[in-house]
Amino acid sequence: MNGTMDYFYAPPERIDGRYVVIEGDELSHLAHVMRKKAGDRIMVVDGTGCAYDVVLETVTKRSARGIVRESYRRYHEPEPNVTLAVGILKNPSKFDFLVEKATEIGVIGIIPMRTERTIPSHAKTDRWQKLALSAMKQCGRSSLPKVGELTSLEEVLRTGGSYRRTFVAHVDADHPAFGDKPILAGADSTLILVGPEGGFSEDEISRCAAAGFEPLSLGERRLRTETAAIALTILECRR
């Protein structure tokens, strides 16, 4: 497969196995920005793990239709299913950066989190979801990470039982991050918690431990939230 092909998004309901229909903002990007035309070959991803090698049949003002040459499952997706819950940051551009990079690395979900030390009271969920979509296409993934609504730490802890592995980043933890932990058989699911500027409070760390979250450290240096989140995501998604 030609790794230099351009990527576009179409939701599953616009793909029937033989044809792909591209509309809306994606059509504008395809026709006016990338200047694609009938006969051009592109890759289309549906955000649920499927990718399609497509030859454009028609490009009009309302839609573009392409013929599916070949389809792929879990295209460019890592084996572990990693969800990242992160305390939202005072500087919005840093959380933008985190969403983009975590998407490129391979997370399947990002939960903006409210903790004792978070300062912002609002999450830009719609903006972050659009950034995730753009990053998914840019890096050639086929699964679109879901960016959740702003969620309290307590609510996140209550979801821990739905994951096979749960971790909380903590600078004073005794265990190095994923140093010698075995990979569980089957489709692994992992939830990683990372605090905001200033980290989690000791009370929050205690509550995480009580909920079964294992504390992990990335070393003696105190890392910025976005650095810790990206480093932990790389370690887990590359297992």
N, C-alpha and C positions, 0 to 999 in steps of 0.2 A: 504494500500500500504506500502511496505517495505521502510522506509525512509533511509535505509543504502545503497540502490542501487547506483551504480556509474552512472554518467551522461556523455553523449556524445552528440556531435552536428552533425546534418545533415541538409543541406539546404532543403527547402520545395520541390524543384524539385527532390530530392532523396527519397521522401516519397510519396507513392501512396495510403495510407489508409490501405493497407494490409501488405506491406513490406517496410522496411527501408534499404537503402544502405549507408554504411559508407566507405569513401575513404580518400586518402591523409593523412594529418597530424593526423586527428582523428583516422584513421585506425592504424597508427603507435602507437599512444597512447593506443588504445584499445588492440592491439595484442602484442606489445612488452613491453610496460610499465605496463599496467594493466593485461596482460596475459589472456585476455578473450578467451573463446573457445566456440564451438558449444554447445548449451544447457544452456549457462549462460543467466541470466536475467539482463537486464540493462534498464536505462531510456534514451530516446533520446529526445532532445529538438531541435526545428527548428528555434529558434530565432525570430519567429513572434507570439509567445504566445501559441504555441501548444506543448504538451509533449506526449510521447508515452511509454507505458510499453511494452518492447520488449524482446522476447526470440531469441537469436542468432541461426540461422540455419546453416550458413557456415561462416568460417573465412579463407580467402586465402591471398596470397601475394598482390593481387590487390584490394580486397574489402571484406567487411563483410556484410552479409545480415541477417536481422532479421525479424521475424514475429510479427506483431503488435497484442498484446493481448487486449489493451485498449488505448483509446486516451482521452486527456483532453484539454480543452480550458482555456486560461488565467491561466495557472498552476503556482501557487505561485506568482502571480502578484498582486500588490496593486491596489486599485480602482483608485486613482488619477493618471493621466498621467503627470509626472513631468519632465521638461527639465531644465537642469542646465547650465547656461552660466557663465564661470569663467575666470578671467584674468589669463593668463599663468604665471607660477612662475619661478623665477630665478633658483631654485633647481629642476631639472627634476624629481628626485625621489619623491618629494612631490606631484607633479601632478600625477605621477604613482599611489601613494597611494590614492589620491582623486578619480581617475577613478575607482579603484578597489572597494573602499568602497561605492561610490555613486551607482555603479552597484549592489552591494550586497543589499543595502537599497531599491532600486527599481526604479531609474530614467529610463526614456525611451530615453533620449538624453543628450549628453554632448557637449557643444560648447566651444572650447578653444577661448578665446577672447583677442583682442588687445585693450588696453586702453592707456591713457596718461602716466600711471606709470608702464606699463609692460616693462620689460627689454629684455627678449628673443624675437627674431624676427622670429623664426621658431617653428612650432609645430610638434611633433612626432606623427602624426595622426595614422599612420599604427601601431606603437607600442601600442598606447593607445587602438586602436580597438582590438588588440590581447589580451591585458590585460582585456578588458571588456568581451571578449568571455570566457576567462579562469575563470573570476569571476562569470559570469552567470552560468557556469557549476558547479563551486564549491559550490555555495549557492543554487542551485536547481531551478533557475528561468527558464522561457521558452521564454522570450523576450530579444533579444540582443540589448542593447542601441547603438544607432548610435553616434559615435564620429565624429563631424563635422570638417571641415577644419578651420584653423585660421581665425577668423572673427572679423571685427572691431565692436566697440560698436555701431556705427551709423547703421551698417547693422543689428545688432541684434535688435535694437530699432524699425527698420522698420518692423520687423516680429511680433511685439507685438500684432497686431490686430488679429492674427490667434490663440491666446490663450485666454481663458476665464478669467484667473487671471494672473496678472503680478506684480512682486515685485522686489525691489532692496535693497540689504543689505546695511545699513548705520548706523554707530555707533551713530550718533546724531539724529536718527529718534525718533519721539515721540511714535510710536506704537510698542508694543511688537510683536514678531513674532507669527502670527496666534493665538494670545491669545483667542479672542472670535469671530473669523470670522466664519460665517456659511458655511457649506459645500454646494456647489451648486448642484442642482439635475442633474442626468445623469452623463455621462463620463466627469469628470472634466479635464481640461488641464491647467497646470500652468507653467509659465516661471519664474525662479528665477535668478537674476543677482548678482554675487559676484565679488568684485574687486580684484586686485592683491595685492602684498605687498604695503603698503601705502594707499590702498583703492582707491576709486574713488575720483576725484577732485570735488570741489564744482560745477564747470561748468558742469561736467558730471552728477552729481546728479540732477542739474537743468534740463538738457536735458532729463534725465530719467523721471522726474516728468512731463515735458511737453508732453512726449510721453504716459503718463497714467500709469507709473509704480509707485506703492505705496511703499514708503520707510518703511523698517522694521528694528528693532533693536533686537539684542540678549542680550542686557543688557549694563551696563556701562563699562564692560571690553572690551578692544580691542583684538579681537580674530585673530589668524592667518587665512589666506585665506582658507586653507584646513579644519580647524576646523569649521569656519562659514558655509562653503558649506555643510559639512557633517551634522552639527546640523540642518540647515534649511531643508535639504533633509529628515532627520528623522522626523521632525515635520510635514512636508507636506505629506510624503508617509504613515505616520501612521494615517492620519485623517480618 
